[in-house]
Amino acid sequence: MRRRQLRRGVVEEFEVGAVYKHWPAKTVTESDDHLFCLITMNHHPLHLNDVYAAQSQQGRNVVVGPLVYSLALGMSVSDVSGK
């Protein structure tokens, strides 16, 4: 896949299959996940309880999906808003 940088705010430049890199990158920490779960009132033990999560298919805590979507959206603002 070809990597490229967009000029800000030009929707016509998006291409199917293109990879757009955003800076700065974000490493999601356990505390990020726990805070997001608490703010959104998501108290599922798969996200918050190490003992419960260890017995799950994943074998460890899972980051709540909406946190990932929120970060991706936030990181794309500068490319699509023109600011």
DSSP file (Angstrom, degrees, kcal/mol; ACC not computed):
  #  RESIDUE AA STRUCTURE BP1 BP2  ACC     N-H-->O    O-->H-N    N-H-->O    O-->H-N    TCO  KAPPA ALPHA  PHI   PSI    X-CA   Y-CA   Z-CA
    1    1 A M              0   0    0      0, 0.0     2,-0.4     0, 0.0    17,-0.1   0.000 360.0 360.0 360.0 142.7    0.0    0.0    0.0
    2    2 A R        -     0   0    0     15,-0.1    17,-1.7    18,-0.0     2,-0.4  -0.675 360.0-146.7 -85.0 134.2    1.1    3.5   -0.8
    3    3 A R  E     +a   19   0A   0     -2,-0.4     2,-0.3    15,-0.2    17,-0.2  -0.830  27.3 163.0-100.2 139.8    1.5    5.9    2.1
    4    4 A R  E     -a   20   0A   0     15,-1.5    17,-0.5    -2,-0.4     2,-0.4  -0.984  35.7-121.8-152.2 161.8    0.8    9.6    1.6
    5    5 A Q        -     0   0    0     -2,-0.3     2,-0.2    15,-0.1    17,-0.1  -0.904  30.1-135.3-106.1 133.6    0.1   12.8    3.3
    6    6 A L        -     0   0    0     -2,-0.4     2,-0.3     1,-0.0     3,-0.0  -0.570  14.7-120.1 -83.8 147.0   -3.1   14.7    2.5
    7    7 A R    >   -     0   0    0     -2,-0.2     3,-1.2     3,-0.2     6,-0.1  -0.703  55.8 -89.4 -73.5 143.6   -3.5   18.4    1.9
    8    8 A R  T 3  S+     0   0    0     -2,-0.3    72,-0.2     1,-0.2    71,-0.1  -0.318  99.3   0.5 -65.6 130.6   -5.8   19.5    4.6
    9    9 A G  T 3  S+     0   0    0     70,-2.1     2,-0.9     1,-0.2    -1,-0.2   0.578  85.4 127.7  79.2  12.5   -9.5   19.4    3.9
   10   10 A V    X   -     0   0    0     -3,-1.2     3,-1.7    69,-0.3     4,-0.2  -0.797  30.7-179.7-106.5  93.4   -9.6   18.1    0.4
   11   11 A V  G >  S+     0   0    0     -2,-0.9     3,-1.9     1,-0.3    -1,-0.2   0.817  75.6  68.5 -62.2 -32.9  -12.0   15.1    0.4
   12   12 A E  G 3  S+     0   0    0      1,-0.3    -1,-0.3    -3,-0.1    -2,-0.0   0.671  88.9  67.2 -63.2 -15.6  -11.4   14.4   -3.3
   13   13 A E  G <  S+     0   0    0     -3,-1.7    -1,-0.3    -6,-0.1    -2,-0.2   0.609  73.1 109.2 -82.4 -11.2   -7.9   13.3   -2.5
   14   14 A F    <   -     0   0    0     -3,-1.9     2,-0.4    -4,-0.2    -3,-0.0  -0.427  53.1-163.1 -65.8 138.6   -8.9   10.2   -0.5
   15   15 A E    >   -     0   0    0     -2,-0.1     3,-1.6     0, 0.0     2,-0.2  -0.963  24.9-106.8-125.1 142.0   -8.1    7.0   -2.3
   16   16 A V  T 3  S+     0   0    0     -2,-0.4     3,-0.1     1,-0.3     0, 0.0  -0.478 106.7  13.1 -64.4 129.4   -9.5    3.5   -1.7
   17   17 A G  T 3  S+     0   0    0      1,-0.3    -1,-0.3    -2,-0.2   -15,-0.1   0.359  93.2 136.0  86.4  -5.2   -6.8    1.3   -0.1
   18   18 A A    <   -     0   0    0     -3,-1.6     2,-0.5   -17,-0.1    -1,-0.3  -0.419  49.4-135.4 -74.2 152.7   -4.5    4.3    0.7
   19   19 A V  E     -a    3   0A   0    -17,-1.7   -15,-1.5    -3,-0.1     2,-0.6  -0.946  15.3-162.7-110.5 125.8   -2.8    4.4    4.2
   20   20 A Y  E     -a    4   0A   0     -2,-0.5     2,-0.3   -17,-0.2   -15,-0.1  -0.942   7.7-150.7-112.9 118.2   -2.8    7.7    6.0
   21   21 A K        -     0   0    0     -2,-0.6     2,-0.4   -17,-0.5     4,-0.0  -0.688   9.6-159.1 -89.9 138.8   -0.4    8.1    8.8
   22   22 A H        -     0   0    0     -2,-0.3    54,-0.1   -17,-0.1    53,-0.1  -0.937  15.4-119.3-119.2 140.9   -1.2   10.5   11.7
   23   23 A W  S    S+     0   0    0     -2,-0.4     2,-0.1    52,-0.2     3,-0.0  -0.977  84.7  40.3-126.2 140.7    1.1   12.1   14.1
   24   24 A P  S    S-     0   0    0      0, 0.0    -1,-0.1     0, 0.0     2,-0.1   0.530  81.9-144.0 -81.5 155.3    1.5   12.0   17.0
   25   25 A A        -     0   0    0     -2,-0.1     2,-0.4    -4,-0.0    -2,-0.1  -0.348  10.5-140.1 -75.8 163.9    0.9    8.3   17.6
   26   26 A K        -     0   0    0     -2,-0.1     2,-0.6    -3,-0.0    45,-0.0  -0.992   6.2-154.8-133.2 126.3   -0.9    7.1   20.7
   27   27 A T        -     0   0    0     -2,-0.4     2,-0.6     0, 0.0    -2,-0.0  -0.894  23.1-135.7 -94.8 122.2   -0.1    4.1   22.8
   28   28 A V        -     0   0    0     -2,-0.6     2,-0.2     4,-0.1    35,-0.0  -0.690  24.9-162.3 -81.8 119.8   -3.3    3.0   24.7
   29   29 A T     >  -     0   0    0     -2,-0.6     4,-2.1     1,-0.1     5,-0.2  -0.509  32.4-107.8 -96.9 167.9   -2.4    2.2   28.3
   30   30 A E  H  > S+     0   0    0      1,-0.2     4,-2.7     2,-0.2     5,-0.2   0.883 121.7  53.0 -61.1 -38.6   -4.4    0.2   30.8
   31   31 A S  H  > S+     0   0    0      2,-0.2     4,-2.6     1,-0.2     5,-0.2   0.876 105.6  53.9 -68.2 -35.0   -5.2    3.5   32.7
   32   32 A D  H  > S+     0   0    0      2,-0.2     4,-2.4     1,-0.2    -2,-0.2   0.943 111.9  45.7 -58.0 -47.4   -6.6    5.0   29.4
   33   33 A D  H  X S+     0   0    0     -4,-2.1     4,-2.5     2,-0.2    -2,-0.2   0.921 113.4  48.1 -63.4 -45.7   -8.8    2.0   29.0
   34   34 A H  H  X S+     0   0    0     -4,-2.7     4,-2.4     2,-0.2    -1,-0.2   0.913 112.3  48.6 -64.2 -42.9  -10.0    2.0   32.6
   35   35 A L  H  X S+     0   0    0     -4,-2.6     4,-2.6     2,-0.2    -1,-0.2   0.920 112.3  48.5 -63.3 -42.9  -10.7    5.8   32.6
   36   36 A F  H  X S+     0   0    0     -4,-2.4     4,-2.2    -5,-0.2     6,-0.2   0.911 111.3  50.6 -63.8 -41.6  -12.7    5.5   29.3
   37   37 A C  H  <>S+     0   0    0     -4,-2.5     5,-2.8     1,-0.2     4,-0.4   0.917 113.0  45.7 -60.9 -43.3  -14.7    2.5   30.7
   38   38 A L  H ><5S+     0   0    0     -4,-2.4     3,-0.7     3,-0.2    -2,-0.2   0.899 112.1  50.2 -69.2 -40.2  -15.5    4.5   33.8
   39   39 A I  H 3<5S+     0   0    0     -4,-2.6    -1,-0.2     1,-0.2    -2,-0.2   0.890 117.1  40.7 -64.1 -38.8  -16.5    7.7   32.0
   40   40 A T  T 3<5S-     0   0    0     -4,-2.2    -1,-0.2    -5,-0.2    -2,-0.2   0.373 111.9-120.3 -92.1   4.6  -18.8    5.7   29.6
   41   41 A M  T < 5 +     0   0    0     -3,-0.7     2,-0.9    -4,-0.4    -3,-0.2   0.825  59.9 150.7  60.2  35.5  -20.1    3.5   32.4
   42   42 A N      < +     0   0    0     -5,-2.8    -1,-0.2    -6,-0.2    -2,-0.1  -0.850  11.9 167.5 -96.7 100.8  -18.9    0.3   30.8
   43   43 A H        +     0   0    0     -2,-0.9    -1,-0.1    -3,-0.1     5,-0.1   0.050  16.8 144.6-106.0  25.2  -18.2   -1.9   33.7
   44   44 A H    >>  -     0   0    0      1,-0.1     3,-1.8    -7,-0.1     4,-1.0  -0.461  52.4-133.5 -65.5 132.0  -17.8   -5.2   31.9
   45   45 A P  H 3> S+     0   0    0      0, 0.0     4,-2.5     0, 0.0     8,-0.4   0.698  99.3  73.4 -64.4 -18.9  -15.2   -7.3   33.7
   46   46 A L  H 34 S+     0   0    0      1,-0.2    16,-1.6     2,-0.2    10,-0.1   0.809 107.5  35.8 -62.2 -27.6  -13.4   -8.2   30.4
   47   47 A H  H <4 S+     0   0    0     -3,-1.8    -1,-0.2    14,-0.2    17,-0.1   0.709 132.3  25.0 -95.4 -24.2  -12.2   -4.6   30.4
   48   48 A L  H  < S+     0   0    0     -4,-1.0     2,-0.6     1,-0.1    -2,-0.2   0.643 103.8  72.5-119.1 -20.1  -11.6   -4.0   34.1
   49   49 A N     X  -     0   0    0     -4,-2.5     4,-2.7    -5,-0.2     5,-0.2  -0.887  51.9-166.5-112.9 111.3  -11.0   -7.2   35.9
   50   50 A D  H  > S+     0   0    0     -2,-0.6     4,-2.0     1,-0.2    -1,-0.2   0.876  90.4  50.6 -61.2 -40.1   -7.6   -9.0   35.4
   51   51 A V  H  > S+     0   0    0      2,-0.2     4,-0.7     1,-0.2    -1,-0.2   0.932 113.8  43.9 -66.7 -46.4   -8.7  -12.3   36.9
   52   52 A Y  H >4 S+     0   0    0      1,-0.2     3,-1.1     2,-0.2     4,-0.3   0.936 114.6  49.9 -62.2 -46.8  -11.9  -12.5   34.8
   53   53 A A  H >< S+     0   0    0     -4,-2.7     3,-1.5    -8,-0.4     6,-0.6   0.827 101.1  63.1 -65.1 -31.8  -10.1  -11.4   31.7
   54   54 A A  H 3< S+     0   0    0     -4,-2.0    -1,-0.3     1,-0.3    -2,-0.2   0.782 103.4  49.9 -63.4 -25.6   -7.3  -14.0   32.2
   55   55 A Q  T << S+     0   0    0     -3,-1.1    -1,-0.3    -4,-0.7    -2,-0.2   0.433  96.3  95.6 -91.2  -0.7  -10.0  -16.8   31.9
   56   56 A S  S <  S-     0   0    0     -3,-1.5     3,-0.2    -4,-0.3    -3,-0.0  -0.243  94.4 -97.7 -84.2 175.9  -11.4  -15.3   28.6
   57   57 A Q  S    S+     0   0    0      1,-0.2    -1,-0.1     2,-0.1    -4,-0.0   0.841 125.2  49.7 -61.0 -35.1  -10.5  -16.3   25.1
   58   58 A Q  S    S-     0   0    0      2,-0.2    -1,-0.2    -5,-0.1    -4,-0.1   0.763  98.4-140.0 -78.6 -25.8   -8.0  -13.4   24.9
   59   59 A G  S    S+     0   0    0     -6,-0.6     2,-0.3    -3,-0.2    -5,-0.1   0.507  73.6  44.9  80.2   4.0   -6.3  -14.2   28.1
   60   60 A R  S    S-     0   0    0     -7,-0.3    -2,-0.2    -8,-0.0    -1,-0.1  -0.964 102.5 -56.5-162.8 173.3   -6.0  -10.6   29.2
   61   61 A N        -     0   0    0     -2,-0.3     2,-0.4    -3,-0.1   -14,-0.2  -0.253  49.5-141.7 -59.7 147.7   -7.9   -7.4   29.4
   62   62 A V        -     0   0    0    -16,-1.6     2,-0.2   -29,-0.0    -1,-0.1  -0.937  16.3-117.5-114.7 134.3   -9.4   -6.1   26.1
   63   63 A V        -     0   0    0     -2,-0.4     2,-0.2     1,-0.1   -33,-0.0  -0.518  38.4-107.7 -69.5 134.2   -9.5   -2.4   25.2
   64   64 A V    >>  -     0   0    0     -2,-0.2     3,-1.3     1,-0.1     4,-1.0  -0.444  25.7-129.3 -66.9 132.0  -13.0   -1.2   24.8
   65   65 A G  H >> S+     0   0    0      1,-0.3     4,-2.1     2,-0.2     3,-0.6   0.851 101.2  59.4 -54.2 -46.7  -13.8   -0.6   21.1
   66   66 A P  H 3> S+     0   0    0      0, 0.0     4,-2.4     0, 0.0    -1,-0.3   0.783 100.0  59.4 -59.3 -24.8  -15.3    2.9   21.3
   67   67 A L  H <> S+     0   0    0     -3,-1.3     4,-2.3     2,-0.2    -2,-0.2   0.922 106.3  47.2 -65.8 -42.4  -12.0    4.1   22.8
   68   68 A V  H <X S+     0   0    0     -4,-1.0     4,-2.4    -3,-0.6     5,-0.2   0.927 113.2  48.0 -63.9 -44.9  -10.2    2.9   19.6
   69   69 A Y  H  X S+     0   0    0     -4,-2.1     4,-2.5     1,-0.2    -2,-0.2   0.906 111.1  51.4 -62.2 -41.8  -12.8    4.6   17.4
   70   70 A S  H  X S+     0   0    0     -4,-2.4     4,-2.6    -5,-0.2    -1,-0.2   0.905 111.1  47.3 -63.2 -42.2  -12.6    7.8   19.4
   71   71 A L  H  X S+     0   0    0     -4,-2.3     4,-2.5     2,-0.2    -2,-0.2   0.920 112.2  49.5 -65.3 -43.4   -8.8    7.9   19.1
   72   72 A A  H  X S+     0   0    0     -4,-2.4     4,-1.0     2,-0.2    -2,-0.2   0.915 113.2  46.8 -62.6 -42.7   -8.9    7.2   15.4
   73   73 A L  H >X S+     0   0    0     -4,-2.5     4,-0.7     1,-0.2     3,-0.6   0.935 112.8  49.3 -63.9 -46.3  -11.5    9.9   14.8
   74   74 A G  H >< S+     0   0    0     -4,-2.6     3,-0.7     1,-0.2     4,-0.4   0.875 109.4  51.6 -61.4 -38.6   -9.5   12.4   16.9
   75   75 A M  H 3< S+     0   0    0     -4,-2.5    -1,-0.2     1,-0.2     4,-0.2   0.717 108.4  52.4 -72.3 -19.9   -6.3   11.7   15.1
   76   76 A S  H XX S+     0   0    0     -4,-1.0     4,-1.7    -3,-0.6     3,-0.8   0.559  83.1  90.6 -91.7  -8.1   -8.0   12.3   11.7
   77   77 A V  H <X S+     0   0    0     -3,-0.7     4,-2.4    -4,-0.7     6,-0.4   0.900  83.7  52.7 -56.5 -45.3   -9.4   15.7   12.5
   78   78 A S  H 3> S+     0   0    0     -4,-0.4     4,-0.5     1,-0.2    -1,-0.3   0.807 111.1  48.2 -64.6 -27.2   -6.4   17.7   11.3
   79   79 A D  H <4 S+     0   0    0     -3,-0.8   -70,-2.1    -4,-0.2   -69,-0.3   0.807 121.9  31.0 -81.0 -30.1   -6.6   15.9    7.9
   80   80 A V  H  < S+     0   0    0     -4,-1.7    -2,-0.2    -3,-0.2    -3,-0.2   0.616 115.0  54.5-106.4 -13.0  -10.3   16.3    7.3
   81   81 A S  H  < S-     0   0    0     -4,-2.4    -3,-0.2    -5,-0.2    -2,-0.1   0.672  93.6-128.1 -97.2 -16.8  -11.2   19.6    8.9
   82   82 A G     <        0   0    0     -4,-0.5    -4,-0.1    -5,-0.3    -3,-0.1   0.606 360.0 360.0  81.4   9.8   -8.6   21.9    7.3
   83   83 A K              0   0    0     -6,-0.4    -5,-0.1    -5,-0.1    -4,-0.1   0.396 360.0 360.0-114.1 360.0   -7.4   23.2   10.7
